[in-house]
Amino acid sequence: MGLLDDRVAIITGAGGGIGRGVAHAFAREGAAVVIAEINDATGRQVEQELKDLGARSLYVKTDVTSKESIEAVVATSVAHFGSIDVLVNNAFIPTPNVLLEDKTDEMLQQTLTSSLWASWWAMRAVMPHMRERKWGRIVNFYSIDTETGAWLHADYNTAKSGIVG
């Protein structure tokens, strides 16, 4: 019996890196895993990896810079699995590593949208489903860089600080 038996988890950016690792860990604990990923190849690959482990999984192409795309992955997940119990906000789109004075407004906007706004939109989209079930967990990834500073990552530090509040 796993810790997440009969639970449904949406993981953004689950096509690689930390998100992929979380997807595998949740699947091993019995969760049905929704791979919310923009890259078709990696999203489908992780979906198949989880199915090969015997897990219930679903890949949904998701652009975290789009509120509508985030709302669609939540609706698709509920339609497919019947509920949402866990949300893991992992995805973000990195920008070039350049000095603050060389970061453009567009770079800052991309980071804020893909990290801070995406997390906000996803939390708002899943909350009604979690409230209905009287159970839910949300994991927002944070970085120690917001406390210690990360050279060339002013936009990232700003976005992650916003998630902490």
DATAMO-V199261 format. One record per residue. N is the residue number from 0. PHI is phi in whole degrees, -180 to 180 (NA if undefined). OMEGA is omega in radians with two decimals (* if undefined). D_CENTER is the distance of its C-alpha to the mean C-alpha in Angstrom with 2 decimals. Layout:
n=N phi=PHI omega=OMEGA d_center=D_CENTER
n=N phi=PHI omega=OMEGA d_center=D_CENTER
//
This chain:
n=0 phi=NA omega=-3.10 d_center=25.40
n=1 phi=-97 omega=3.13 d_center=21.80
n=2 phi=-66 omega=-3.07 d_center=20.04
n=3 phi=-118 omega=3.09 d_center=17.56
n=4 phi=-54 omega=3.10 d_center=20.19
n=5 phi=65 omega=3.06 d_center=19.89
n=6 phi=-104 omega=3.12 d_center=16.41
n=7 phi=-120 omega=-3.10 d_center=13.59
n=8 phi=-123 omega=2.96 d_center=9.94
n=9 phi=-101 omega=3.11 d_center=6.96
n=10 phi=-124 omega=3.11 d_center=4.34
n=11 phi=-81 omega=-3.12 d_center=2.33
n=12 phi=66 omega=-3.06 d_center=5.16
n=13 phi=-85 omega=-3.13 d_center=6.96
n=14 phi=-80 omega=-3.14 d_center=10.16
n=15 phi=-170 omega=3.04 d_center=11.35
n=16 phi=56 omega=-3.10 d_center=11.83
n=17 phi=-61 omega=-3.13 d_center=10.09
n=18 phi=-60 omega=3.09 d_center=7.25
n=19 phi=-63 omega=3.12 d_center=10.40
n=20 phi=-62 omega=3.10 d_center=12.23
n=21 phi=-64 omega=3.12 d_center=10.12
n=22 phi=-59 omega=3.12 d_center=10.35
n=23 phi=-65 omega=-3.14 d_center=14.04
n=24 phi=-63 omega=3.13 d_center=14.62
n=25 phi=-64 omega=3.12 d_center=13.40
n=26 phi=-62 omega=3.12 d_center=15.48
n=27 phi=-64 omega=3.13 d_center=18.38
n=28 phi=-91 omega=3.01 d_center=18.30
n=29 phi=100 omega=-3.12 d_center=18.72
n=30 phi=-75 omega=2.85 d_center=15.49
n=31 phi=-81 omega=-3.01 d_center=14.93
n=32 phi=-116 omega=3.03 d_center=11.60
n=33 phi=-101 omega=3.14 d_center=9.88
n=34 phi=-90 omega=3.14 d_center=8.57
n=35 phi=-93 omega=-2.94 d_center=6.76
n=36 phi=-143 omega=3.14 d_center=8.26
n=37 phi=-83 omega=-3.08 d_center=10.94
n=38 phi=-88 omega=-3.10 d_center=13.37
n=39 phi=-58 omega=-3.06 d_center=15.51
n=40 phi=-62 omega=-3.10 d_center=17.23
n=41 phi=-74 omega=3.09 d_center=14.50
n=42 phi=-62 omega=3.13 d_center=12.54
n=43 phi=-68 omega=3.12 d_center=15.92
n=44 phi=-63 omega=3.14 d_center=16.89
n=45 phi=-66 omega=3.08 d_center=14.20
n=46 phi=-56 omega=-3.13 d_center=14.97
n=47 phi=-69 omega=3.10 d_center=18.59
n=48 phi=-57 omega=-3.13 d_center=18.24
n=49 phi=-69 omega=3.08 d_center=16.92
n=50 phi=-63 omega=3.10 d_center=19.67
n=51 phi=-64 omega=3.07 d_center=22.13
n=52 phi=-82 omega=-3.11 d_center=21.34
n=53 phi=92 omega=-3.11 d_center=22.25
n=54 phi=-89 omega=2.97 d_center=18.87
n=55 phi=-83 omega=-3.14 d_center=17.87
n=56 phi=-147 omega=-3.13 d_center=15.03
n=57 phi=-147 omega=3.03 d_center=14.12
n=58 phi=-92 omega=3.05 d_center=12.68
n=59 phi=-129 omega=3.10 d_center=11.90
n=60 phi=-59 omega=-3.04 d_center=12.11
n=61 phi=-137 omega=3.04 d_center=9.64
n=62 phi=-104 omega=-3.06 d_center=10.43
n=63 phi=-70 omega=3.06 d_center=8.13
n=64 phi=-85 omega=-3.12 d_center=11.56
n=65 phi=-119 omega=3.09 d_center=12.97
n=66 phi=-57 omega=-3.13 d_center=13.05
n=67 phi=-64 omega=3.12 d_center=14.83
n=68 phi=-66 omega=3.10 d_center=12.36
n=69 phi=-66 omega=3.09 d_center=9.65
n=70 phi=-63 omega=3.13 d_center=12.65
n=71 phi=-68 omega=3.13 d_center=13.72
n=72 phi=-66 omega=3.10 d_center=10.86
n=73 phi=-66 omega=3.14 d_center=11.49
n=74 phi=-62 omega=3.13 d_center=15.18
n=75 phi=-64 omega=3.14 d_center=15.16
n=76 phi=-63 omega=3.13 d_center=13.52
n=77 phi=-65 omega=3.13 d_center=16.15
n=78 phi=-63 omega=-3.07 d_center=18.84
n=79 phi=-82 omega=-3.04 d_center=18.22
n=80 phi=-107 omega=3.08 d_center=17.69
n=81 phi=94 omega=-3.11 d_center=19.22
n=82 phi=-166 omega=2.97 d_center=16.75
n=83 phi=-135 omega=-3.14 d_center=13.38
n=84 phi=-114 omega=-3.07 d_center=13.69
n=85 phi=-136 omega=3.02 d_center=10.48
n=86 phi=-122 omega=3.04 d_center=7.07
n=87 phi=-117 omega=3.10 d_center=4.77
n=88 phi=-89 omega=-3.06 d_center=3.17
n=89 phi=-115 omega=-2.98 d_center=3.72
n=90 phi=-68 omega=2.88 d_center=4.72
n=91 phi=-162 omega=-3.11 d_center=8.18
n=92 phi=-108 omega=-3.11 d_center=11.52
n=93 phi=-72 omega=3.05 d_center=14.34
n=94 phi=-114 omega=3.13 d_center=17.80
n=95 phi=-59 omega=3.10 d_center=21.17
n=96 phi=-81 omega=-3.14 d_center=22.43
n=97 phi=-135 omega=3.12 d_center=25.31
n=98 phi=-61 omega=-3.13 d_center=27.25
n=99 phi=-51 omega=-3.10 d_center=26.39
n=100 phi=-68 omega=3.10 d_center=29.35
n=101 phi=-100 omega=3.06 d_center=28.11
n=102 phi=-76 omega=3.14 d_center=24.61
n=103 phi=-85 omega=3.05 d_center=24.92
n=104 phi=-59 omega=3.13 d_center=23.77
n=105 phi=-64 omega=3.10 d_center=21.74
n=106 phi=-64 omega=3.12 d_center=19.89
n=107 phi=-62 omega=-3.14 d_center=19.20
n=108 phi=-61 omega=3.13 d_center=18.15
n=109 phi=-61 omega=-3.13 d_center=15.68
n=110 phi=-69 omega=3.11 d_center=14.03
n=111 phi=-62 omega=-3.12 d_center=14.24
n=112 phi=-69 omega=-3.04 d_center=12.85
n=113 phi=-77 omega=-3.13 d_center=9.81
n=114 phi=-114 omega=-3.07 d_center=8.98
n=115 phi=-68 omega=-3.12 d_center=11.18
n=116 phi=-64 omega=3.14 d_center=11.71
n=117 phi=-59 omega=3.11 d_center=8.31
n=118 phi=-63 omega=3.13 d_center=7.48
n=119 phi=-60 omega=-3.12 d_center=11.01
n=120 phi=-61 omega=-3.11 d_center=11.01
n=121 phi=-66 omega=3.12 d_center=8.29
n=122 phi=-61 omega=3.13 d_center=10.25
n=123 phi=-64 omega=-3.11 d_center=13.39
n=124 phi=-71 omega=-3.09 d_center=12.69
n=125 phi=-88 omega=-3.04 d_center=12.16
n=126 phi=-55 omega=3.14 d_center=14.88
n=127 phi=-60 omega=-3.13 d_center=17.84
n=128 phi=-72 omega=3.11 d_center=16.91
n=129 phi=-70 omega=3.11 d_center=16.49
n=130 phi=-63 omega=3.14 d_center=19.70
n=131 phi=-59 omega=-3.14 d_center=21.49
n=132 phi=-87 omega=-3.09 d_center=20.95
n=133 phi=59 omega=3.11 d_center=21.63
n=134 phi=-162 omega=3.06 d_center=18.85
n=135 phi=178 omega=3.10 d_center=15.19
n=136 phi=-138 omega=3.09 d_center=12.91
n=137 phi=-125 omega=3.10 d_center=9.99
n=138 phi=-116 omega=3.07 d_center=8.65
n=139 phi=-109 omega=-3.14 d_center=8.01
n=140 phi=-71 omega=-3.07 d_center=8.57
n=141 phi=-127 omega=3.11 d_center=11.99
n=142 phi=-132 omega=3.07 d_center=14.61
n=143 phi=-62 omega=3.11 d_center=18.27
n=144 phi=-58 omega=3.14 d_center=19.10
n=145 phi=-69 omega=3.11 d_center=19.05
n=146 phi=-95 omega=-3.07 d_center=22.00
n=147 phi=-96 omega=-3.08 d_center=23.79
n=148 phi=85 omega=3.09 d_center=23.17
n=149 phi=-131 omega=-3.10 d_center=22.06
n=150 phi=-58 omega=3.10 d_center=24.62
n=151 phi=76 omega=-3.10 d_center=23.60
n=152 phi=-128 omega=-3.09 d_center=20.15
n=153 phi=-58 omega=-3.14 d_center=21.25
n=154 phi=-68 omega=3.12 d_center=18.57
n=155 phi=-63 omega=3.14 d_center=15.73
n=156 phi=-60 omega=3.13 d_center=17.65
n=157 phi=-63 omega=-3.12 d_center=18.10
n=158 phi=-64 omega=-3.11 d_center=14.50
n=159 phi=-68 omega=3.06 d_center=13.51
n=160 phi=-63 omega=3.11 d_center=16.76
n=161 phi=-64 omega=3.12 d_center=15.92
n=162 phi=-67 omega=3.13 d_center=12.91
n=163 phi=-69 omega=3.11 d_center=15.49
n=164 phi=86 omega=* d_center=17.98
//
